[in-house]
Amino acid sequence: MRRPRFQKVISDLWSNRMRSLLVVASIAVGLFALGVMTTIYFVALGDMQRGYAAANPSNITIQSSLFDQDLVKGIEEVPGVRRAEGARLFSTRLEASRGEWIAISIHAMQDPGQMQINQVQLEQGVWPPGDKEIVIDRYKMPQTNARLGDMVTIEIPSGKTRQLKLVGVVHDETIGAFRNAGGFFNAPVQGYINQETLKWLDQPSPDRFDTLFVTVEGDSKDTAHLESVATSVRDKVEKNNAQITSAMLRSSDEHPNLYLARAVLVVLVMIGVLVVFLSGFLITNTLQALLKQQVQQIGILKSVGARQIQIVSIYMLLSLLYGLLALAIALPLSLQVAFLIIDFLTVQLNTTFYGFRLVPQVILLEAAIAILMPQIAALVPLWQGTHISVQEALSGIHQDRPRKRGWLDRLIGKLRNLSLPLVVSLRNTFRRKGRLALTLVTLTLGGAVFIATFNVRVSLMDYIDRIIQYFLADVNVTLEQPYRIDEIDRLIKDVPGVKMVEGWAIARTELVLPDGSVGESASLLAPPAGSTLVKPIIVEGRWIEPGDQNAIALNELFRERYPNLRVGDTIRLRVNGDDKNWVVVGFYQMAGKVSGFSAYTSYEYLSTLIHQSGRAASFRVVSSQPGLNRSQQEELGRAIEARLAQSGIKVVDLTTGQSLSQTASNGFNVLTAFLLFMALLTASVGSIGLAGTMSLNVMERTREIGVLRAIGASNRTLMRMVLAEGMLIGMLSWFLASLAAFPISILMANGLSRSLFGGPSNFGFTPVGFAIWMAAVVVLSVLASVMPARNATRLTIREVLAYE
Amino acid sequence: MSSMENNGPNYLPSPQRCTGDALIEMAQITKTFKNAAGEFTALKGMTACFYPGEFVSVVGKSGSGKSTLVNMITGIDHPTSGSVRVGDTYVHTLSESDMSVWRGANLGIVFQFFQLLPTLSLLENVMLPMYLGGGFTPTQREGRALSLLKLVGLEGLENKLPAAVSGGQQQCAAIARALANDPPILIADEPTGNLDPRTAEDVFDLFAALIDQGKTILMVTHDISLAGRTTRTLLLSDGELINPWVASALPDLGHSQMLWLTHHLEPRVIQPSAEPPVLDASGDWLILVTAGRLELSGHSGHPDAQARRRLGPGSFLSSLSLQKEGGGRSSLNLEADEPVELLVVEGPEFQRWLSQNPANRLALEGAEWRPDQAVLEAASHSSSGWNS
């Protein structure tokens, strides 16, 4: 049996395919954006935690003086310990190309094949490495310029080299786990060898370990439990006369880059909510226009006896069909794109991706939005549209035939030198104020987020600059052992272009809590009094001053972790096994979670404490020529190393100021790339909004276009009029987006900054985002207008004026 | 000529071939539309001409092709075959864009539903074609628009929006807009279709005034009374022009019947020196004089019948009238001093036409019982007939 109401719905859907396409696209784009974001939200974090846990990561990592396997066995008997393994970690250098040496951190295990803690996943080649073989982690593999099967050259303590065969490439998710946050991005190349190879590399006591990896029983997320077991483990280690230099605690689901993933999710949630809003506006706009075109039909329905509720139900069914069509398009597409992004993030964040799969929460959410949002968006315009009288509907008296000029029209009328066709465009733009407002909101917010992305990047880069303020030297040199500062100073200054040399004392320290337990490990840096190579950002108290004795300045992480800690308080720190009281003189801002816990004190005091007065292993060198670029700094570094080598002094690490900056910014590249993608997504919603509005505007004015044609308007005139309207909306939105970008930038920057650095950001802005969005808006406006403009010129007058 | 008086429409002349001074010439125009239901031919090989200074009405029932005819001239639509010349331009060869530009400069169009732009004031609506056409300088535009609004009686309302004035005022503004670029030709499609009679009268008077100023106006209407006030009327039916002689002589016939006659009437010429033909009252025939003057003589039994009867252009005579005038056999001799052109249908064809519709017989009979049947004067352009 035929059902006319259902037939009407189907024919409304099919008869004007362009309009249907617009409505479906409006819904689909919002669903797509939501689907992408929620999939990443549910999958990325989950896969990260799952992948990290699967590696069975160390919960307690203790670095100390050398110990043997017996201690490792003994640790396993400590209550709460599930398993313990020993390893030897040391840094050396690898020759990436002729004369170019890069840092490598080597993990040596007694039997890598039996390793159960911090497991790696083999990607290429073989695991475990055999004698005189090495396996390298995939992340910085490209820096080695080596391929599987190649012989790589490693520097040994004597300064000579050995060659190891590269037999495998692995994925190690724990990189950076036993360093401070940001450790992954700052980490050098990671290599894995066995104990025999360690011996062959002339490392002292190759059968002993300097790093203890421990996993705990029970819930590793229970901080109190973890600290309790850690205390027991430390006691055991210390009782065995091993001097602890650092201790890190980490739960089994706390991936080293979790902070970055969380920052990504902050962006996701912020922009996700925005996109849902924008999509709602877009759908409302489009459905309103659709219903306006249906006014006459609604009048006919009423005239043959349809009640309001019956008419509403017809159009609700139509909205439902639109929603389902949009779901059919958006759901599979969003899943595909989301997993592509997750795949990208997986590599960037060093996590595991468990592959494409259906995510029930995403499907349910998208389905719910697809069904509900068009219904909700259509309710108000539907109710209004069905509320008009039959006479009004059938007579074609439309609301867009004003009887009086509004203030805007009067203002436009005062612009005497404008051509009338342009006046028509201007008035048309503002004729449907509701639709214009919705379009502007969509495009403006999209543009504001786009611009804000660039500003947020500037804010993030500001943090990089802050880190650099603490490393202002051109070249940072670490020697194998401490040497007399004046001797090294003399040798280095032999190198042309060296202006200044400072010897710094550096030690690992641990906070001893009031109850005697050990808290955070921190890097303790000690520049000489009056050093100009540190320009601290003091947030409370003061910096270290000449003559300070047991004074210490702590970074902002201490304040976050210990909110009761104040300037003037005394804290107890363990340095080289000795516990001492220190007075907190100030707090400085570095880069929060990225830089980890750090503290500064005076060289004079610390060097005495660690029995290295007048000596240092760490030197900062400043060039006489300011503003060296990275390669110039590297060249200076090579010259310094060569000069020291001439005197038999071995350099174990050499980094340039520029490379530090670059390494620190690498982590943020992921974030800014992600931000840009989200901005583009948001901007796309806005663009479809503009395209939809322009198409609807032209569709609704076909009769007017016919009249213009009848009185002499050429194709060019019509195109110009439609394009002018599109450009005007675009430019208006750019102006509003530029204004809105400031608060949005601050909001986004602060949100990211809190999750990354634990504190609000310093707002930064760049004209680049504004300029790029301006260009994008021009292009979008033209593109969004061209098709409707072409369609307008192709309409024949007979069609649009519907003679006879 | 009394075309402006409220008489019936003047269907004559509509020459078969246009003379050289025709302002608009439509030659063998056919227009076929294709839609989901199939093909529909709205115009079937139509030829028509329009001359400077004419006020021509195009009438016909709904679907007869009136607006399609007008669309061919305005370029709003293009013929499937045939040609349309307006002035020196064959408009059917222009592209849409070029057509728009040409139209803006050479034609003024007045629509049934006014079609003013709702966001522009009346003044701005009138000025708009000047901007599009570029024929007046920016400083001239406003002044000209104001004077046009004054001409159509809208002085003081120039800053009103269309929705704020009455339908008649909107139509007057539309006429002013049509005159914006001073086109020689105005095309009006049902200009009074949406107006009350009084306002329609005002609009028509405006048109009449424009004719006096030298414009040429072509108006589509279904109002016969208005058509009667124009110079000349084209009557359309089913996409074809009805023979104006048929329309003029037999106005009470249905249009489809007129069209049938248009197709079946055959031209004949009676030379003065020839043996005059005899009309047999018992036969089946209808004759219509289109040129020359005919004298009929002969016996008819009716007491009122005249012994001699003169028939001039526009007059007709059928066998029915002879039969009615007197019973029995009668005959008429046709005599002419000059060549007489006739349209004749006879025999079975005539019978078939009579039997198609009883109203046909009544129309002939009704027309014949007017003993003072007027002899219509042919207009100066009359030549040999119509397009068939």
Interface residues (C-beta under 8 A of the other chain):
Chain A: D400 R401 P402 R403 K404 R405 D409 G413 S419 L420 P421 V423 V424 R427 N428 R431 R703 E704 G706 V707 L708 R709 A710 I711 G712 A713 S714 N715 R716 T717 T793 R794 T796 I797 R798 L801 Y803 E804
Chain B: S62 G63 S67 T68 N71 T74 I76 D77 E96 S97 D98 S100 V101 R103 G104 A105 I109 F111 Q115 L116 L117 P118 T119 L120 S121 E124 M127 L128 P129 Y131 L132 G133 L161 P162 A163 A164 R177 A180 N181 D189
